[in-house]
Amino acid sequence: MSIDKACKIILKDCMNLKSNESCLIVTDSKLKPIGNALYRNSLKIAKQSKLILVPIPESHGTEPPRNVADEMLEYNVILLATTKSLSHTKARHNAIKNGARAASMPGITIDMIKRALDVDFYRIREINKRLISRLKNKNLIKITAKNGTNIEFYLKGRKWLGDDGIYTKRGVSGNLPAGEIFIAPLEYRTNGTIIVDASVGGLGKVDKNIELVVKDGFITSVNGGKVANQFKKLLKTKLHKNVAELGIGTNYKAKITGNVLEDEKVAGTCHIAFGNNRHFGGKIDVPFHVDVVIKNPTIYADGVLIMGKGKIKL
């Protein structure tokens, strides 16, 4: 699939950009070729289109410059092709609240676009719906894996959300590539051990399995190799260590590459994020959000098997 065809899928199938609408592409120096391709193809559909370059911050979840945040309030469709994620920012939240449709693509690559976007989005939507139906009103999630993961999350009163790549209504947003369900677990209630054996957001594949010990909702220790040490340095405050998100991948074409944007969508994985969850049902607001990905977990919800060794049970 060519990059132009992929851009057309994003602009038409995912975003439903119309000729009388406006489109804003936010990118940076590293992802400018993809930003340029999106901009070029957006002009074939909508005459009012704009490309903005932003600096690359240290971590995911850092707010964009104020002028960019203000600009995001003026457009119908917003595409965030940036190295660091703008998903969990006030800027994106405010734009959505204002009626925009947005797709965030942190760290996206041309290879990823060609592979993980060439999917049946409605098939992913159906998988997400069926999974959420099975998980609805379940209060306790227990995750284990043969590598030693053993952790429990409490969810009472929180809502599962689905990301299927179809952002055609006012005030909706998600990731591209898409394919996950996710939730903000209750703060201060998560306990156990996570063994990260796939990847860490922004840091790539793990060089050695990372052991994260969680007590009362916060990471208390990080052990492993080089990537573990890099991750530890990102955890600058207690709120950075907050268990912010639990997600399950549902994209049947995605694969583990070391880029968490795709890795967290891989069917047969789950992911846990730390830091900010303010904009999807949680209470923690910090300019940081990083996911870790686990392969082939077994997941129980109130004692009901949801996934067995990476196989979703529908």
C-alpha positions as CSV (number, residue, x, y, z in Angstrom):
1,M,0.0,0.0,0.0
2,S,1.4,3.4,-1.0
3,I,1.7,6.3,1.5
4,D,-0.9,8.3,-0.5
5,K,-3.4,5.4,-0.3
6,A,-2.7,5.1,3.5
7,C,-3.3,8.9,3.9
8,K,-6.6,8.6,2.0
9,I,-7.7,5.8,4.4
10,I,-6.9,8.1,7.3
11,L,-8.5,11.2,5.9
12,K,-11.6,9.6,4.4
13,D,-12.3,6.3,6.1
14,C,-11.1,7.2,9.6
15,M,-11.8,10.9,9.8
16,N,-14.5,11.4,7.1
17,L,-12.9,14.8,6.1
18,K,-15.3,16.7,3.9
19,S,-14.6,19.4,1.3
20,N,-16.3,22.1,3.4
21,E,-14.3,21.3,6.5
22,S,-10.9,22.4,7.9
23,C,-7.9,20.1,8.6
24,L,-4.9,20.7,10.9
25,I,-1.8,18.5,10.8
26,V,0.6,18.9,13.8
27,T,4.0,17.3,13.3
28,D,7.7,17.7,14.1
29,S,11.1,17.5,12.4
30,K,11.3,13.7,12.9
31,L,7.9,12.9,11.4
32,K,7.7,15.7,8.9
33,P,7.7,13.4,5.9
34,I,4.5,11.8,7.2
35,G,3.1,15.2,8.1
36,N,3.8,16.4,4.6
37,A,2.1,13.4,3.1
38,L,-1.0,13.9,5.2
39,Y,-1.0,17.7,4.4
40,R,-0.6,17.0,0.7
41,N,-3.5,14.6,0.6
42,S,-5.7,16.7,2.8
43,L,-5.5,19.5,0.2
44,K,-7.1,17.1,-2.3
45,I,-10.2,17.0,-0.1
46,A,-10.4,20.2,1.9
47,K,-9.1,23.6,0.7
48,Q,-8.7,24.8,4.3
49,S,-5.8,22.8,5.5
50,K,-2.7,23.7,7.6
51,L,0.6,22.1,8.6
52,I,2.3,23.1,11.9
53,L,5.7,22.0,13.2
54,V,6.2,21.6,17.0
55,P,9.3,21.0,19.0
56,I,9.9,17.4,20.3
57,P,9.6,17.3,24.1
58,E,11.2,14.9,26.5
59,S,8.2,12.8,27.3
60,H,4.7,11.8,26.1
61,G,1.9,13.9,27.4
62,T,3.8,17.2,27.4
63,E,1.5,20.1,26.3
64,P,2.2,21.7,22.9
65,P,3.1,25.4,22.7
66,R,0.2,27.7,23.6
67,N,-0.2,29.0,20.0
68,V,-0.6,25.4,18.7
69,A,-3.1,24.6,21.5
70,D,-5.1,27.7,20.4
71,E,-4.9,26.8,16.8
72,M,-6.3,23.3,17.5
73,L,-9.5,25.0,18.6
74,E,-10.2,26.3,15.1
75,Y,-10.3,23.1,13.1
76,N,-12.8,20.3,12.3
77,V,-10.2,17.5,11.9
78,I,-6.9,17.4,13.7
79,L,-4.1,14.9,12.9
80,L,-1.3,14.7,15.5
81,A,1.7,13.0,13.7
82,T,4.3,13.7,16.4
83,T,7.2,11.9,18.0
84,K,5.8,12.2,21.5
85,S,2.1,11.7,22.2
86,L,-0.3,14.6,22.4
87,S,-3.1,12.3,23.3
88,H,-3.1,12.9,27.0
89,T,-2.9,16.7,26.9
90,K,-5.3,19.5,27.8
91,A,-4.8,20.8,24.2
92,R,-6.3,17.7,22.6
93,H,-9.0,17.5,25.3
94,N,-10.1,21.1,24.8
95,A,-10.1,20.7,21.0
96,I,-12.4,17.6,21.3
97,K,-14.6,19.4,23.8
98,N,-14.9,22.1,21.2
99,G,-16.2,19.6,18.6
100,A,-13.1,18.6,16.7
101,R,-12.3,15.0,15.5
102,A,-8.8,14.0,16.2
103,A,-6.4,11.2,15.6
104,S,-3.1,10.9,17.5
105,M,-0.2,9.0,15.9
106,P,2.8,9.3,18.2
107,G,5.9,7.8,16.7
108,I,4.1,6.5,13.6
109,T,6.2,5.1,10.8
110,I,5.5,4.5,7.1
111,D,5.9,0.8,7.7
112,M,3.3,0.9,10.5
113,I,0.9,2.9,8.4
114,K,1.1,0.4,5.5
115,R,0.6,-2.6,7.8
116,A,-1.6,-1.8,10.7
117,L,-3.9,0.7,8.9
118,D,-4.8,-1.8,6.2
119,V,-7.6,-3.3,8.3
120,D,-11.3,-3.7,8.6
121,F,-12.1,-1.0,11.2
122,Y,-15.6,-2.3,11.6
123,R,-14.3,-5.7,12.5
124,I,-12.1,-4.1,15.2
125,R,-15.1,-2.1,16.4
126,E,-17.1,-5.3,16.7
127,I,-14.3,-7.1,18.7
128,N,-14.1,-4.0,21.0
129,K,-17.8,-4.0,21.5
130,R,-18.0,-7.7,22.4
131,L,-15.0,-7.4,24.8
132,I,-16.4,-4.3,26.5
133,S,-19.8,-6.1,26.8
134,R,-18.1,-9.0,28.7
135,L,-16.2,-6.6,30.9
136,K,-19.0,-4.2,31.7
137,N,-19.7,-3.8,35.5
138,K,-16.8,-6.1,36.4
139,N,-15.0,-4.7,39.4
140,L,-11.8,-6.8,39.8
141,I,-9.3,-7.6,37.0
142,K,-6.5,-10.1,37.7
143,I,-3.7,-10.5,35.2
144,T,-1.1,-13.2,35.2
145,A,1.6,-14.4,32.7
146,K,4.1,-17.2,32.7
147,N,6.9,-14.6,33.0
148,G,5.8,-13.7,36.5
149,T,3.2,-10.9,36.0
150,N,0.6,-11.1,38.8
151,I,-1.4,-8.0,39.4
152,E,-4.9,-6.9,40.4
153,F,-6.9,-3.7,39.4
154,Y,-10.1,-2.4,40.8
155,L,-12.5,-0.7,38.4
156,K,-15.8,0.0,40.2
157,G,-17.5,3.0,38.7
158,R,-15.0,3.3,35.8
159,K,-15.9,2.9,32.2
160,W,-14.2,0.8,29.5
161,L,-13.6,2.7,26.2
162,G,-12.9,1.4,22.7
163,D,-10.6,2.8,20.1
164,D,-11.5,1.4,16.7
165,G,-10.1,4.0,14.2
166,I,-13.5,5.4,13.2
167,Y,-13.6,9.1,14.2
168,T,-16.4,10.5,12.1
169,K,-18.5,12.2,14.8
170,R,-18.0,15.5,16.5
171,G,-15.9,15.4,19.7
172,V,-14.3,12.0,19.1
173,S,-10.6,11.0,19.1
174,G,-8.2,8.1,19.3
175,N,-5.0,6.6,18.0
176,L,-4.0,5.5,14.5
177,P,-3.2,2.7,14.1
178,A,-6.2,1.8,16.3
179,G,-7.4,-1.4,18.0
180,E,-7.7,-1.4,21.8
181,I,-10.1,-1.1,24.7
182,F,-8.9,0.7,27.8
183,I,-9.9,2.0,31.2
184,A,-8.6,4.1,34.1
185,P,-8.4,1.8,37.1
186,L,-9.3,3.2,40.5
187,E,-6.4,5.2,42.0
188,Y,-4.5,3.8,45.0
189,R,-6.0,0.3,44.6
190,T,-3.7,-1.5,42.1
191,N,-1.3,-4.0,43.7
192,G,1.1,-6.7,42.3
193,T,4.0,-7.3,40.0
194,I,4.2,-6.5,36.3
195,I,6.9,-8.2,34.1
196,V,7.3,-6.1,31.0
197,D,8.5,-8.4,28.2
198,A,7.6,-6.4,25.0
199,S,8.2,-2.7,25.0
200,V,8.1,0.7,26.9
201,G,6.6,3.8,25.3
202,G,9.3,6.0,23.8
203,L,12.1,3.6,24.7
204,G,11.5,0.6,22.4
205,K,11.7,-3.1,23.0
206,V,13.0,-4.2,26.3
207,D,16.6,-5.5,26.4
208,K,15.8,-7.5,29.5
209,N,12.4,-8.2,31.1
210,I,11.5,-5.3,33.4
211,E,10.0,-6.0,36.9
212,L,7.7,-3.3,38.2
213,V,6.4,-3.7,41.7
214,V,3.1,-1.8,42.3
215,K,1.7,-1.0,45.7
216,D,-1.5,1.0,46.4
217,G,-1.6,2.3,42.9
218,F,2.0,3.4,42.5
219,I,5.3,1.9,41.2
220,T,7.6,1.2,44.2
221,S,10.5,-0.4,42.4
222,V,11.9,-0.9,38.8
223,N,14.4,-3.6,38.0
224,G,15.8,-4.9,34.7
225,G,18.4,-3.8,32.2
226,K,19.2,-0.6,30.2
227,V,15.6,0.2,29.2
228,A,14.5,-0.3,32.8
229,N,17.0,2.3,34.0
230,Q,15.9,4.7,31.2
231,F,12.2,4.2,32.3
232,K,13.1,4.8,35.9
233,K,14.6,8.2,35.1
234,L,11.3,9.3,33.6
235,L,9.5,8.7,36.8
236,K,10.3,12.1,38.2
237,T,7.5,12.5,40.8
238,K,5.1,10.2,42.6
239,L,2.3,11.1,40.2
240,H,4.4,9.9,37.3
241,K,4.4,6.4,39.0
242,N,0.6,6.3,39.1
243,V,-1.1,3.3,37.5
244,A,-3.2,5.3,35.0
245,E,-4.5,2.8,32.4
246,L,-5.2,-0.8,31.7
247,G,-5.7,-1.8,28.0
248,I,-6.2,-4.8,25.8
249,G,-5.0,-4.9,22.1
250,T,-7.4,-5.9,19.4
251,N,-5.7,-5.1,16.1
252,Y,-5.2,-8.4,14.2
253,K,-2.6,-7.0,11.8
254,A,-0.4,-5.1,14.3
255,K,2.8,-6.7,15.5
256,I,5.5,-6.0,18.2
257,T,8.0,-3.6,16.7
258,G,9.3,-1.7,19.7
259,N,7.0,1.2,18.9
260,V,4.3,1.3,21.6
261,L,1.8,3.0,19.4
262,E,1.5,-0.3,17.5
263,D,2.7,-2.7,20.2
264,E,-0.2,-1.8,22.5
265,K,-2.7,-2.5,19.7
266,V,-1.4,-6.1,19.0
267,A,-4.1,-8.7,19.6
268,G,-3.0,-11.0,22.3
269,T,-1.3,-8.3,24.4
270,C,-2.3,-6.0,27.3
271,H,-0.7,-2.7,28.3
272,I,-0.5,-0.7,31.5
273,A,0.2,3.0,31.5
274,F,1.5,5.3,34.2
275,G,1.0,9.0,34.8
276,N,-1.9,11.0,33.4
277,N,-5.5,9.5,33.1
278,R,-7.4,12.7,33.7
279,H,-9.0,12.8,30.2
280,F,-10.4,9.3,30.1
281,G,-12.0,8.8,33.5
282,G,-9.2,9.0,36.1
283,K,-8.2,11.7,38.5
284,I,-4.4,12.1,38.0
285,D,-3.3,15.1,36.0
286,V,0.4,15.2,35.3
287,P,2.3,16.0,32.0
288,F,3.4,12.4,31.5
289,H,1.8,9.2,30.1
290,V,3.9,6.1,29.2
291,D,2.7,2.6,28.4
292,V,4.4,-0.8,29.0
293,V,3.3,-3.8,26.9
294,I,3.0,-7.4,28.1
295,K,2.7,-10.4,25.7
296,N,0.3,-13.4,26.1
297,P,-1.3,-12.5,29.4
298,T,-4.2,-14.4,31.1
299,I,-6.9,-12.0,32.2
300,Y,-9.8,-12.7,34.6
301,A,-12.6,-10.2,35.4
302,D,-14.5,-11.1,38.6
303,G,-13.3,-14.7,38.0
304,V,-14.5,-14.8,34.4
305,L,-11.8,-15.7,31.8
306,I,-11.4,-12.8,29.3
307,M,-8.0,-13.8,27.8
308,G,-6.1,-17.0,28.1
309,K,-2.4,-16.8,27.3
310,G,-3.0,-14.1,24.7
311,K,-6.2,-15.6,23.2
312,I,-9.2,-13.4,23.6
313,K,-12.3,-15.3,24.8
314,L,-15.4,-13.9,23.1
